[in-house]
Amino acid sequence: MTPPIEIPVSRIPTSRLEQIDFNNLEFGKHTADHMLIVEYDKGEWGAPQIIPFGEISLSPTSLVLHYAQTVFEGMKAFKMADGGVSIFRIEKHYQRFLKSLERMCMPAIPEDIFKEGIKQLVKTDTAWIPSTEGGALYLRPFMIATEQRLGVKISDKYLFMVVTSPVGPYYAKPLNMKIEIEYVRAAEGGTGYAKCGGNYGASFLPTQLARQQGYDQVLWTDAKEHKYLDEAGTMNVMFVIDGILATPPLSTSILDGVTRDSILTLASELGIVAEQRRITVDELETALSAGRVTEAFGAGTAAVVAPIENISIRGKEYPLPKWNADSFMMRVKKQLSDIRTGAVADAKSWNTIV
Ligand SMILES: Cc1ncc(COP(=O)(O)O)c(C=O)c1O
Protein backbone atom coordinates (compact mmCIF):
# COMPACT_ATOMS: atom_id res chain seq x y z
CA MET A 1 0.00 0.00 0.00
CA THR A 2 1.34 3.43 -0.90
CA PRO A 3 1.56 5.76 2.10
CA PRO A 4 -1.01 8.57 2.21
CA ILE A 5 0.18 11.76 0.54
CA GLU A 6 1.36 14.50 2.86
CA ILE A 7 -0.62 17.66 2.41
CA PRO A 8 0.82 20.80 4.03
CA VAL A 9 -1.64 22.69 6.20
CA SER A 10 -1.39 26.42 6.58
CA ARG A 11 -3.64 27.17 9.54
CA ILE A 12 -5.93 30.14 9.95
CA PRO A 13 -4.54 32.45 12.69
CA THR A 14 -7.91 32.79 14.45
CA SER A 15 -10.72 30.31 13.94
CA ARG A 16 -14.16 31.67 12.97
CA LEU A 17 -15.79 28.82 14.89
CA GLU A 18 -17.00 31.01 17.74
CA GLN A 19 -19.07 33.14 15.34
CA ILE A 20 -21.25 30.16 14.40
CA ASP A 21 -24.54 29.29 16.09
CA PHE A 22 -24.59 25.52 15.66
CA ASN A 23 -28.23 25.36 16.69
CA ASN A 24 -29.35 27.55 13.79
CA LEU A 25 -27.43 26.46 10.73
CA GLU A 26 -28.75 27.46 7.35
CA PHE A 27 -27.75 25.00 4.62
CA GLY A 28 -24.56 26.15 2.93
CA LYS A 29 -24.38 29.58 4.59
CA HIS A 30 -21.19 29.16 6.61
CA THR A 31 -17.88 27.71 5.52
CA ALA A 32 -15.35 26.06 7.80
CA ASP A 33 -11.91 27.56 8.43
CA HIS A 34 -9.91 25.76 5.74
CA MET A 35 -10.08 24.65 2.12
CA LEU A 36 -8.09 22.37 -0.15
CA ILE A 37 -6.67 23.71 -3.37
CA VAL A 38 -4.59 22.21 -6.18
CA GLU A 39 -3.79 23.42 -9.69
CA TYR A 40 -3.60 21.55 -12.97
CA ASP A 41 -1.38 22.89 -15.73
CA LYS A 42 0.53 21.48 -18.69
CA GLY A 43 -1.01 18.05 -18.25
CA GLU A 44 -0.04 17.68 -14.59
CA TRP A 45 -1.51 18.12 -11.14
CA GLY A 46 0.51 20.24 -8.71
CA ALA A 47 0.86 19.69 -4.98
CA PRO A 48 -2.37 20.00 -2.98
CA GLN A 49 -2.44 22.40 -0.04
CA ILE A 50 -4.82 23.07 2.80
CA ILE A 51 -5.07 26.80 3.42
CA PRO A 52 -7.41 29.20 5.23
CA PHE A 53 -10.78 29.54 3.49
CA GLY A 54 -10.76 32.70 1.44
CA GLU A 55 -11.18 34.35 -1.91
CA ILE A 56 -9.36 33.19 -5.01
CA SER A 57 -8.38 35.41 -7.86
CA LEU A 58 -9.47 34.60 -11.41
CA SER A 59 -8.99 36.37 -14.69
CA PRO A 60 -12.24 37.69 -16.22
CA THR A 61 -11.38 35.56 -19.25
CA SER A 62 -11.14 32.30 -17.26
CA LEU A 63 -12.95 29.82 -19.47
CA VAL A 64 -15.24 28.62 -16.66
CA LEU A 65 -16.89 32.04 -16.48
CA HIS A 66 -17.96 31.86 -20.12
CA TYR A 67 -18.42 28.23 -21.10
CA ALA A 68 -19.33 26.58 -17.77
CA GLN A 69 -16.60 23.96 -17.67
CA THR A 70 -17.22 23.20 -14.01
CA VAL A 71 -18.31 20.14 -12.06
CA PHE A 72 -18.87 19.49 -8.38
CA GLU A 73 -19.78 16.90 -5.77
CA GLY A 74 -21.72 17.07 -2.54
CA MET A 75 -21.21 14.65 0.35
CA LYS A 76 -21.16 14.66 4.13
CA ALA A 77 -18.89 13.91 7.10
CA PHE A 78 -20.55 12.87 10.38
CA LYS A 79 -19.63 12.76 14.06
CA MET A 80 -20.06 9.18 15.18
CA ALA A 81 -21.52 7.97 18.44
CA ASP A 82 -18.03 6.89 19.65
CA GLY A 83 -16.59 10.36 18.96
CA GLY A 84 -14.99 9.34 15.64
CA VAL A 85 -15.65 10.93 12.27
CA SER A 86 -16.97 9.20 9.16
CA ILE A 87 -17.31 10.31 5.55
CA PHE A 88 -20.23 8.67 3.77
CA ARG A 89 -19.57 6.79 0.50
CA ILE A 90 -16.50 8.74 -0.63
CA GLU A 91 -15.71 6.08 -3.27
CA LYS A 92 -19.08 6.42 -4.99
CA HIS A 93 -18.82 10.21 -4.94
CA TYR A 94 -15.29 9.97 -6.39
CA GLN A 95 -16.48 7.71 -9.21
CA ARG A 96 -19.36 10.06 -10.02
CA PHE A 97 -16.97 13.03 -10.01
CA LEU A 98 -14.76 11.21 -12.54
CA LYS A 99 -17.80 10.57 -14.76
CA SER A 100 -18.84 14.22 -14.61
CA LEU A 101 -15.27 15.34 -15.42
CA GLU A 102 -15.12 13.01 -18.40
CA ARG A 103 -18.39 14.37 -19.81
CA MET A 104 -17.08 17.92 -19.50
CA CYS A 105 -13.64 17.10 -21.04
CA MET A 106 -11.88 17.87 -17.77
CA PRO A 107 -8.86 15.95 -16.43
CA ALA A 108 -9.38 13.16 -13.89
CA ILE A 109 -8.39 14.10 -10.37
CA PRO A 110 -6.06 11.46 -8.91
CA GLU A 111 -7.70 9.27 -6.30
CA ASP A 112 -5.18 10.11 -3.57
CA ILE A 113 -5.62 13.87 -4.00
CA PHE A 114 -9.40 13.52 -3.89
CA LYS A 115 -9.67 11.04 -1.03
CA GLU A 116 -6.67 11.96 1.13
CA GLY A 117 -7.29 15.63 0.44
CA ILE A 118 -10.84 15.39 1.71
CA LYS A 119 -9.87 13.23 4.69
CA GLN A 120 -7.12 15.60 5.76
CA LEU A 121 -9.34 18.64 5.27
CA VAL A 122 -12.05 17.05 7.42
CA LYS A 123 -9.43 16.20 10.03
CA THR A 124 -8.18 19.81 10.00
CA ASP A 125 -11.71 21.13 10.56
CA THR A 126 -13.11 18.35 12.76
CA ALA A 127 -14.28 20.96 15.27
CA TRP A 128 -16.67 22.24 12.57
CA ILE A 129 -18.65 18.99 12.38
CA PRO A 130 -21.89 19.60 14.28
CA SER A 131 -22.59 17.17 17.12
CA THR A 132 -26.31 17.92 16.91
CA GLU A 133 -28.49 15.00 15.81
CA GLY A 134 -28.79 15.01 12.04
CA GLY A 135 -26.01 17.58 11.69
CA ALA A 136 -23.02 17.07 9.37
CA LEU A 137 -20.15 18.79 7.65
CA TYR A 138 -21.22 19.17 4.02
CA LEU A 139 -18.23 18.65 1.69
CA ARG A 140 -18.12 20.37 -1.67
CA PRO A 141 -15.31 19.25 -4.00
CA PHE A 142 -15.34 21.09 -7.34
CA MET A 143 -13.22 21.80 -10.38
CA ILE A 144 -13.18 24.84 -12.64
CA ALA A 145 -11.52 25.72 -15.97
CA THR A 146 -9.05 28.57 -15.38
CA GLU A 147 -7.24 29.05 -18.69
CA GLN A 148 -7.49 32.68 -19.79
CA ARG A 149 -9.01 32.80 -23.26
CA LEU A 150 -12.12 34.21 -24.89
CA GLY A 151 -12.35 31.64 -27.68
CA VAL A 152 -14.55 28.59 -27.10
CA LYS A 153 -12.18 25.78 -26.24
CA ILE A 154 -11.41 23.04 -23.75
CA SER A 155 -9.31 24.57 -20.99
CA ASP A 156 -5.68 23.57 -20.45
CA LYS A 157 -5.69 24.79 -16.85
CA TYR A 158 -7.91 23.88 -13.90
CA LEU A 159 -8.33 24.37 -10.19
CA PHE A 160 -9.61 21.58 -7.96
CA MET A 161 -10.85 22.73 -4.60
CA VAL A 162 -12.76 21.42 -1.61
CA VAL A 163 -14.71 23.70 0.71
CA THR A 164 -16.89 22.56 3.59
CA SER A 165 -19.93 23.85 5.42
CA PRO A 166 -21.52 22.82 8.74
CA VAL A 167 -25.19 21.92 8.23
CA GLY A 168 -27.94 21.14 10.69
CA PRO A 169 -30.65 18.50 10.54
CA TYR A 170 -32.67 19.17 7.43
CA TYR A 171 -36.25 19.47 8.60
CA ALA A 172 -37.56 19.06 5.12
CA LYS A 173 -40.85 20.81 4.73
CA PRO A 174 -43.16 18.35 2.96
CA LEU A 175 -42.90 19.09 -0.74
CA ASN A 176 -45.57 20.31 -3.09
CA MET A 177 -44.30 19.16 -6.49
CA LYS A 178 -45.28 20.14 -10.00
CA ILE A 179 -44.72 17.67 -12.80
CA GLU A 180 -42.97 19.71 -15.50
CA ILE A 181 -44.27 19.05 -19.00
CA GLU A 182 -43.13 22.19 -20.77
CA TYR A 183 -39.51 22.94 -19.85
CA VAL A 184 -36.61 20.50 -20.02
CA ARG A 185 -33.69 20.10 -17.62
CA ALA A 186 -31.75 17.45 -19.51
CA ALA A 187 -32.17 15.32 -22.59
CA GLU A 188 -30.85 11.83 -23.30
CA GLY A 189 -27.34 12.28 -24.67
CA GLY A 190 -26.92 15.59 -22.84
CA THR A 191 -25.27 16.30 -19.51
CA GLY A 192 -28.06 15.38 -17.07
CA TYR A 193 -26.03 12.54 -15.52
CA ALA A 194 -23.05 14.84 -14.86
CA LYS A 195 -22.98 17.08 -11.83
CA CYS A 196 -21.99 20.10 -13.92
CA GLY A 197 -22.92 23.69 -13.17
CA GLY A 198 -24.90 24.26 -16.36
CA ASN A 199 -27.58 21.74 -15.42
CA TYR A 200 -28.47 23.80 -12.39
CA GLY A 201 -28.53 27.15 -14.21
CA ALA A 202 -30.90 25.61 -16.75
CA SER A 203 -33.29 24.53 -14.02
CA PHE A 204 -33.71 27.96 -12.39
CA LEU A 205 -36.38 29.50 -14.62
CA PRO A 206 -38.84 26.57 -14.64
CA THR A 207 -38.34 26.19 -10.88
CA GLN A 208 -38.94 29.90 -10.32
CA LEU A 209 -42.13 29.74 -12.40
CA ALA A 210 -43.33 26.70 -10.43
CA ARG A 211 -42.63 28.58 -7.16
CA GLN A 212 -44.70 31.51 -8.38
CA GLN A 213 -47.52 29.03 -8.87
CA GLY A 214 -47.15 27.86 -5.27
CA TYR A 215 -45.05 24.71 -5.76
CA ASP A 216 -41.73 23.94 -4.06
CA GLN A 217 -39.97 22.13 -6.88
CA VAL A 218 -40.52 20.59 -10.27
CA LEU A 219 -40.44 16.93 -11.08
CA TRP A 220 -38.74 16.66 -14.46
CA THR A 221 -40.03 14.46 -17.25
CA ASP A 222 -38.15 13.14 -20.29
CA ALA A 223 -37.22 15.75 -22.89
CA LYS A 224 -38.68 13.96 -25.91
CA GLU A 225 -42.26 13.22 -24.89
CA HIS A 226 -42.71 14.53 -21.33
CA LYS A 227 -44.11 11.09 -20.72
CA TYR A 228 -41.68 9.49 -18.26
CA LEU A 229 -40.59 10.76 -14.84
CA ASP A 230 -36.91 11.65 -14.47
CA GLU A 231 -35.95 13.29 -11.15
CA ALA A 232 -36.42 16.46 -9.08
CA GLY A 233 -34.21 19.58 -8.85
CA THR A 234 -31.55 18.26 -6.48
CA MET A 235 -33.04 14.89 -5.63
CA ASN A 236 -33.94 11.59 -7.20
CA VAL A 237 -37.56 10.64 -6.81
CA MET A 238 -39.06 7.48 -5.34
CA PHE A 239 -42.59 6.13 -4.88
CA VAL A 240 -44.20 3.28 -3.02
CA ILE A 241 -46.86 2.01 -5.44
CA ASP A 242 -48.86 -1.09 -4.51
CA GLY A 243 -46.35 -1.70 -1.71
CA ILE A 244 -43.37 -1.76 -4.09
CA LEU A 245 -40.59 0.84 -4.09
CA ALA A 246 -40.29 2.26 -7.61
CA THR A 247 -37.80 4.77 -9.01
CA PRO A 248 -36.87 5.76 -12.58
CA PRO A 249 -33.87 3.85 -13.98
CA LEU A 250 -30.51 5.57 -14.49
CA SER A 251 -30.06 7.17 -17.89
CA THR A 252 -27.95 9.94 -19.39
CA SER A 253 -30.56 12.48 -18.29
CA ILE A 254 -30.63 11.85 -14.52
CA LEU A 255 -28.02 11.95 -11.79
CA ASP A 256 -26.86 8.64 -10.32
CA GLY A 257 -27.71 9.74 -6.79
CA VAL A 258 -25.71 8.22 -3.95
CA THR A 259 -28.75 8.42 -1.65
CA ARG A 260 -30.89 6.73 -4.34
CA ASP A 261 -28.35 3.91 -4.62
CA SER A 262 -28.07 3.56 -0.83
CA ILE A 263 -31.86 3.36 -0.43
CA LEU A 264 -32.19 0.78 -3.21
CA THR A 265 -29.43 -1.26 -1.56
CA LEU A 266 -31.13 -1.16 1.87
CA ALA A 267 -34.67 -1.77 0.58
CA SER A 268 -34.70 -5.56 0.77
CA GLU A 269 -33.38 -5.69 4.33
CA LEU A 270 -36.16 -3.27 5.28
CA GLY A 271 -38.68 -5.66 3.78
CA ILE A 272 -39.65 -3.93 0.56
CA VAL A 273 -39.21 -4.98 -3.07
CA ALA A 274 -37.47 -2.28 -5.14
CA GLU A 275 -37.86 -1.71 -8.86
CA GLN A 276 -35.90 0.60 -11.12
CA ARG A 277 -38.23 1.09 -14.03
CA ARG A 278 -39.71 3.72 -16.25
CA ILE A 279 -42.72 5.36 -14.64
CA THR A 280 -45.08 7.29 -16.89
CA VAL A 281 -46.93 10.39 -15.77
CA ASP A 282 -50.16 8.60 -16.75
CA GLU A 283 -49.34 5.56 -14.62
CA LEU A 284 -48.58 7.79 -11.66
CA GLU A 285 -51.82 9.72 -12.15
CA THR A 286 -53.90 6.53 -12.35
CA ALA A 287 -52.20 5.11 -9.26
CA LEU A 288 -52.59 8.39 -7.31
CA SER A 289 -56.30 8.56 -8.26
CA ALA A 290 -56.82 5.02 -7.02
CA GLY A 291 -54.96 5.66 -3.74
CA ARG A 292 -52.31 3.09 -4.67
CA VAL A 293 -49.38 5.46 -4.08
CA THR A 294 -48.72 5.30 -0.36
CA GLU A 295 -45.43 7.21 -0.33
CA ALA A 296 -43.60 9.67 -2.57
CA PHE A 297 -40.29 11.27 -1.63
CA GLY A 298 -37.13 12.88 -2.88
CA ALA A 299 -33.76 11.29 -2.09
CA GLY A 300 -30.56 13.32 -1.91
CA THR A 301 -27.55 14.12 0.27
CA ALA A 302 -28.95 17.39 1.66
CA ALA A 303 -32.27 16.14 3.04
CA VAL A 304 -31.59 12.38 2.80
CA VAL A 305 -35.35 11.83 2.41
CA ALA A 306 -37.83 14.64 1.63
CA PRO A 307 -41.49 13.61 1.88
CA ILE A 308 -43.79 14.77 -0.92
CA GLU A 309 -47.26 15.80 0.26
CA ASN A 310 -48.79 16.81 -3.07
CA ILE A 311 -48.16 16.26 -6.78
CA SER A 312 -49.64 18.46 -9.46
CA ILE A 313 -50.24 16.80 -12.82
CA ARG A 314 -51.40 19.03 -15.67
CA GLY A 315 -53.00 21.43 -13.18
CA LYS A 316 -54.74 18.72 -11.13
CA GLU A 317 -53.66 18.26 -7.50
CA TYR A 318 -53.04 14.83 -6.00
CA PRO A 319 -52.42 14.86 -2.23
CA LEU A 320 -50.44 11.97 -0.74
CA PRO A 321 -51.24 10.15 2.49
CA LYS A 322 -49.54 11.33 5.67
CA TRP A 323 -46.41 9.36 6.57
CA ASN A 324 -45.27 8.24 10.03
CA ALA A 325 -42.27 6.59 11.67
CA ASP A 326 -43.29 3.22 10.17
CA SER A 327 -43.32 4.56 6.61
CA PHE A 328 -40.56 3.10 4.46
CA MET A 329 -39.01 6.52 3.82
CA MET A 330 -38.64 7.23 7.55
CA ARG A 331 -37.33 3.76 8.33
CA VAL A 332 -34.69 3.97 5.59
CA LYS A 333 -33.73 7.49 6.68
CA LYS A 334 -33.14 6.21 10.21
CA GLN A 335 -31.18 3.21 8.94
CA LEU A 336 -28.90 5.48 6.90
CA SER A 337 -28.37 7.77 9.86
CA ASP A 338 -27.60 4.78 12.11
CA ILE A 339 -25.02 3.47 9.64
CA ARG A 340 -23.34 6.86 9.36
CA THR A 341 -23.08 7.45 13.07
CA GLY A 342 -22.05 3.88 13.85
CA ALA A 343 -25.24 3.04 15.77
CA VAL A 344 -25.56 -0.07 13.56
CA ALA A 345 -22.82 -2.04 11.79
CA ASP A 346 -21.52 -0.60 8.52
CA ALA A 347 -21.97 -3.91 6.69
CA LYS A 348 -21.46 -2.36 3.23
CA SER A 349 -18.27 -0.48 4.20
CA TRP A 350 -19.83 2.84 3.28
CA ASN A 351 -18.07 4.83 6.00
CA THR A 352 -14.53 6.14 5.64
CA ILE A 353 -13.25 6.70 9.14
CA VAL A 354 -11.14 9.83 9.37
C1 LIG B 1 -29.88 16.80 -9.97
C2 LIG B 1 -29.68 15.97 -8.76
N1 LIG B 1 -30.30 14.78 -8.68
C3 LIG B 1 -30.14 13.98 -7.60
C4 LIG B 1 -29.35 14.35 -6.54
C5 LIG B 1 -29.17 13.42 -5.37
O1 LIG B 1 -27.88 12.87 -5.40
P1 LIG B 1 -27.14 12.44 -4.06
O2 LIG B 1 -28.01 11.46 -3.39
O3 LIG B 1 -25.85 11.84 -4.53
O4 LIG B 1 -26.95 13.67 -3.26
C6 LIG B 1 -28.70 15.59 -6.57
C7 LIG B 1 -27.85 16.03 -5.45
O5 LIG B 1 -26.69 15.81 -5.48
C8 LIG B 1 -28.86 16.43 -7.71
O6 LIG B 1 -28.25 17.62 -7.77
The ligand as an ORCA input file, in Angstrom:
! r2SCAN-3c Opt
* xyz 0 1
  C     -29.876     16.801     -9.971
  C     -29.681     15.975     -8.761
  N     -30.296     14.784     -8.678
  C     -30.139     13.979     -7.603
  C     -29.350     14.355     -6.537
  C     -29.168     13.424     -5.373
  O     -27.885     12.874     -5.402
  P     -27.135     12.436     -4.059
  O     -28.014     11.461     -3.391
  O     -25.855     11.839     -4.528
  O     -26.950     13.672     -3.265
  C     -28.704     15.593     -6.570
  C     -27.851     16.034     -5.454
  O     -26.690     15.815     -5.475
  C     -28.860     16.429     -7.712
  O     -28.250     17.616     -7.773
*
